[in-house]
Amino acid sequence: MNDLTIELRQNSGKHLYEQIYLHIKREIRKGKLLQGERLPSTRSLAEFLQVSRSTVELAYDQLLSEGYIEARPYKGYFVCPEEGLLDMGEEIPEEKGWENWKSGEMGGKQTRGSYESYDAGKAYDYDFSPNTIDMSAFPYATWKKITKNILVDANSEIFISGSPKGDYTLRETIAHYLHTSRGVNCRPEQIVIGAGNDYLLMLLEKILGRHVKIAMENPTYRRAYRIFDSFAYRINPVAMDSSGMSAKGLRESGADVAYVMPSHQYPTGIVMPIGRRMELLKWAGEREGRYLIEDDYDSEFRFRGKPVPSLQASDRAGKVIYIGTFSKSIAPAIRIGYMVLPPVLLKVYEEKCSFYSTTVSRIDQRILNEFIGKGHFERHLNRMRKIYREKHDMVLNGLKGMEAGFVVSGENAGLHILLQDRKGRGEEELVKAAAAAGVRVYGLSEFCVGEMAPQWKRDTIVLGYASLGKEEIAEGMKRLKNVWGG
């Protein structure tokens, strides 16, 4: 067939491969490209459109993975037969809605379900959720290629049950990554791999035992709170100050274990200074059976200065249980988390929990190991830092002229910021005004457990931006400025 005539827009805010992919998909769905029709080769289409061949290959790879086209060896790419196309009945999205549609289809708009929402079921034009990520730049082609190569080279060994802790090679890779990026000191033997933090926290209950009294920062990550609450744990919320969990409050709580997020507290964005970290480590070291659970959920995304070392990096007494996940840095559906156990608890794990089978497929573990070990993960993180930094800056630019109305905090790290009202307006008033304009924002009280500490008044908004496109952020911030004023 002749080369496709596709109008590519350099300043559309969309990747060129996305524009090519959308155009071909639309032509197929409209019947303008017929079943069995041969598409131009990647080389000829790249030359015709004056783009790199890899750009066209990315578009074709996405069409292949969705079943719109098929590759025939030595012949080229062809439109799939109609019976081979699954018609979901949805409208073909226009390019204007690409970012919103794609992030929803690929999982970027799936929230962590960590708190109740205002007006559940209401449709919003723009959702500034702090719980989502951007999947538009995920290296699908690379992930697919790694998966294909592993399956082609697979032998019977990969299909049998592996170590309950996870494959040793992946634990080696994670140990090296954590040491170089977060300063974590551990051996592969100390790492337990599981299908997300939920499983790891449930496993931790078996290790720490029942009827443990646990202290949690307030406000906090409510999903973790609900998991602990489902155990026989007694939960004591501890108020936070500008340095994080209060050491005095922790002592007064009578807790055995404290759950903290020192590198970037969720949702306040507080980075715990070294002095407070030492206070918590001192508290843990004063009595046998005391531990700190460090949830390092989004440490990869820091936009100013060097990354803050983990709390575990300062632990010399084996008192920190370090937990992390790839849900924020790679994709929510990866569902691979890891837990680093101190030596004493590792022994308990071996005695009480080593009979539990691993909850992560060995194929998925092999894929992730290859993705990290071959440098793809590092390149992906660098790309996402740039994307998130641009979105972060757009949100801050959108707040210009609103300085008289809000105090901004929690910026320069993570995927959300906080706005504290200066004019005596409550968060409910601010949330409802935004909702009336078709914008979803979140009140800080939604993340609190029990009574809200005095310093965290009901006047603070949590504003996430990760899954929104640049045009969506600009329009959403414009609407917020109109309803909230300066």
Residue pairs with C-beta under 8 A, 6 or more apart in sequence:
1 37
1 38
1 39
1 40
2 40
3 40
3 44
3 45
3 48
3 49
4 23
4 24
4 27
4 39
4 40
4 45
4 48
6 19
6 20
6 23
6 49
8 16
8 19
8 20
8 49
8 51
9 19
12 19
12 95
13 99
13 469
13 470
13 471
14 95
14 98
14 99
15 136
15 137
16 51
16 55
17 55
17 56
17 58
17 59
17 62
18 59
18 98
18 102
18 136
19 95
20 45
20 49
20 51
20 55
20 56
20 59
21 58
21 59
21 62
21 63
22 93
22 95
22 98
24 33
24 39
24 59
24 63
24 68
24 69
25 63
25 66
25 68
25 92
26 92
27 33
28 68
28 69
28 79
28 85
29 92
30 92
33 39
33 79
34 79
35 79
35 80
35 81
35 82
36 78
36 79
36 81
37 78
37 79
38 75
38 76
38 77
38 78
39 45
39 60
39 69
39 76
39 77
39 78
39 79
40 48
41 76
41 77
42 53
42 56
42 57
42 60
43 53
45 56
46 52
46 53
46 55
46 56
49 56
57 141
58 140
58 141
60 69
60 77
61 140
61 141
61 144
62 140
63 69
64 70
64 71
64 77
65 140
65 144
67 80
67 84
67 85
67 86
68 79
68 80
68 85
69 77
69 78
69 79
69 80
70 77
70 78
70 80
70 84
71 77
72 78
93 101
93 102
98 469
99 136
99 468
99 469
99 470
99 471
99 472
100 468
100 469
100 472
102 108
102 135
102 136
103 109
103 132
103 134
103 135
103 136
103 467
103 469
106 135
106 136
106 138
107 135
107 331
107 332
107 333
108 132
108 133
108 134
108 135
108 136
108 466
108 467
109 127
109 129
109 132
109 467
110 132
110 332
111 129
111 131
111 132
112 131
112 223
113 223
114 131
114 221
114 222
114 223
114 447
115 222
115 442
115 446
115 447
116 446
117 442
117 446
118 428
118 431
118 432
118 435
118 443
119 435
122 435
124 435
124 438
124 439
124 440
125 438
125 439
125 475
125 476
125 479
126 438
126 439
126 440
126 468
126 472
126 473
126 475
126 476
126 479
127 439
127 440
127 467
127 468
128 416
128 439
128 440
128 441
128 442
128 463
128 464
128 465
128 468
128 476
129 440
129 442
129 464
129 467
130 266
130 267
130 415
130 416
130 442
130 462
130 463
130 464
131 464
132 415
132 464
132 466
132 467
133 327
133 328
133 331
133 332
133 415
133 466
133 467
134 384
134 387
134 388
134 391
134 466
134 467
135 331
135 467
136 469
137 380
137 383
137 384
137 387
138 330
138 331
138 380
139 376
139 379
139 380
142 371
142 376
143 367
143 371
146 367
146 370
146 371
146 374
146 376
147 363
147 367
149 370
150 158
150 363
150 366
150 367
150 370
151 363
154 363
158 362
158 363
158 366
159 362
161 357
161 358
162 358
162 362
162 365
163 358
164 192
164 353
164 354
164 355
164 356
164 357
164 358
165 171
165 189
165 191
165 192
165 193
165 358
166 191
166 192
166 193
166 194
166 338
166 358
166 360
166 365
167 193
167 362
167 365
167 366
167 369
168 188
169 369
170 193
170 365
170 366
170 368
170 369
171 188
171 189
171 191
171 193
171 338
172 188
173 369
173 372
173 373
174 188
174 191
174 193
174 338
174 372
175 184
175 186
175 187
175 188
175 190
175 191
177 372
177 377
178 184
178 186
178 310
178 322
178 324
178 340
179 185
179 186
181 299
181 300
181 307
182 296
182 299
182 307
182 309
182 310
182 312
182 313
183 309
183 310
183 312
183 313
184 310
184 312
184 313
184 322
184 340
185 312
185 313
185 315
186 312
186 322
186 340
189 346
190 340
190 341
190 342
190 343
190 346
191 338
191 339
191 340
191 341
192 200
192 203
192 338
192 339
192 341
192 349
193 336
193 337
193 338
193 358
193 360
193 365
194 200
194 203
194 336
194 337
194 338
194 339
194 358
194 359
194 360
195 335
195 336
195 337
195 359
195 360
196 325
196 327
196 335
196 336
196 337
197 224
197 295
197 323
197 325
197 337
198 223
198 227
199 337
199 359
200 323
200 337
200 338
200 339
201 224
201 227
201 228
201 323
202 227
202 231
203 339
203 353
203 356
204 293
204 321
204 339
205 212
205 231
205 233
206 352
206 353
207 341
207 345
207 348
207 349
207 352
207 353
208 256
208 257
208 291
208 345
210 231
210 232
210 233
211 232
211 233
211 234
212 231
212 233
212 234
212 256
212 257
213 233
213 234
213 236
213 253
213 254
213 255
213 256
213 257
214 228
214 233
214 234
214 235
214 236
214 255
214 256
214 257
214 258
214 259
215 235
215 236
215 237
215 238
215 245
215 249
215 250
215 253
215 255
215 257
215 258
215 259
216 224
216 225
216 228
216 235
216 236
216 237
216 238
216 258
216 259
216 449
217 237
217 238
217 240
217 244
217 245
217 259
217 260
217 261
217 265
218 237
218 238
218 239
218 240
218 448
218 449
218 450
218 452
218 453
218 456
219 240
219 267
219 268
219 444
219 445
219 447
219 448
219 449
219 452
219 456
220 237
220 259
220 266
220 447
220 448
220 449
221 261
221 266
221 267
221 295
221 297
221 447
222 446
222 447
222 449
224 259
224 295
225 235
225 449
228 235
228 259
229 235
235 449
236 253
236 254
236 255
237 448
237 449
237 450
237 451
238 245
238 246
238 249
238 250
238 253
238 255
238 258
239 246
239 249
239 453
239 455
240 246
240 265
240 268
240 270
240 453
240 455
240 456
241 455
242 270
243 270
243 272
243 273
243 275
243 276
244 260
244 262
244 265
244 270
244 272
244 273
244 276
245 258
245 260
245 272
245 276
245 280
247 276
247 279
247 280
247 283
250 258
250 280
250 283
251 283
256 289
256 290
256 291
257 290
257 291
257 292
257 293
258 280
258 283
258 284
258 291
258 292
258 293
259 293
259 295
260 272
260 280
260 292
260 293
260 294
260 295
260 311
261 294
261 295
261 296
261 297
262 271
262 272
262 276
262 277
262 280
262 294
262 308
262 310
262 311
263 271
263 272
263 296
263 299
263 308
263 310
263 311
264 270
264 271
264 297
264 298
264 299
264 302
264 308
264 413
264 414
265 271
265 272
266 297
266 298
266 414
266 447
267 410
267 416
267 418
267 444
267 447
267 462
268 409
268 410
268 418
268 444
268 456
269 409
269 410
269 411
269 413
269 414
269 416
269 417
269 418
270 410
271 308
271 413
272 311
274 314
277 311
277 314
278 314
280 292
280 311
281 292
281 311
281 314
281 315
281 317
281 319
281 320
283 290
284 290
284 291
284 292
284 317
284 319
284 320
285 317
285 319
290 319
291 319
291 320
291 321
291 342
291 345
292 311
292 315
292 319
292 320
292 321
293 320
293 321
293 323
294 310
294 311
294 312
294 320
294 321
294 322
294 323
295 323
295 324
296 310
296 322
296 323
296 324
297 324
297 325
297 328
298 328
298 329
298 414
298 415
299 307
299 308
299 310
299 324
300 307
300 328
300 329
300 381
300 385
301 328
301 329
301 384
301 385
301 388
301 413
301 414
301 415
302 308
302 412
302 413
303 385
303 388
303 389
303 392
303 412
303 413
304 412
304 413
305 412
310 322
311 320
311 322
312 320
312 322
312 340
315 342
318 342
318 343
318 344
319 342
320 342
321 339
321 340
321 341
321 342
321 345
322 339
322 340
323 337
323 338
323 339
323 340
324 337
324 338
325 336
325 337
325 338
326 334
326 336
326 337
326 368
327 334
327 335
327 337
328 415
329 377
329 380
329 381
329 384
330 368
330 371
330 377
330 380
334 364
334 368
335 360
336 360
336 364
336 365
336 368
341 349
370 376
371 377
372 378
388 415
388 465
388 466
390 470
391 465
391 466
391 468
391 470
391 473
392 411
392 412
392 417
392 465
394 465
394 470
394 473
394 474
394 477
395 417
395 463
395 465
395 473
395 477
396 408
396 411
396 417
397 477
398 473
398 474
398 476
398 477
398 478
398 480
398 481
399 406
399 408
399 419
399 477
401 481
401 486
402 481
402 484
402 485
402 486
403 486
404 422
404 486
405 421
405 422
405 423
405 484
405 485
405 486
406 419
406 420
406 421
406 422
406 484
407 419
407 420
407 422
408 417
408 418
408 419
409 417
409 418
409 420
410 416
410 417
410 418
411 417
415 464
415 465
415 466
416 462
416 463
416 464
416 465
416 466
417 462
417 463
417 465
418 444
418 460
418 461
418 462
418 463
419 460
419 461
419 463
420 457
420 459
420 460
420 461
421 427
421 430
421 459
421 460
421 461
424 459
425 459
426 458
426 459
427 443
427 444
427 445
427 458
427 459
427 460
427 461
428 443
428 458
430 441
430 443
430 459
430 461
430 484
431 441
431 442
431 443
431 461
433 483
433 484
434 440
434 441
434 479
434 480
434 483
434 484
436 483
437 479
437 480
437 482
437 483
438 479
439 476
439 479
439 480
439 483
441 461
441 462
441 463
441 480
442 461
442 462
442 463
442 464
443 458
443 460
443 461
443 462
444 456
444 458
444 460
444 461
444 462
445 452
445 458
446 462
447 462
448 456
452 458
465 473
468 476
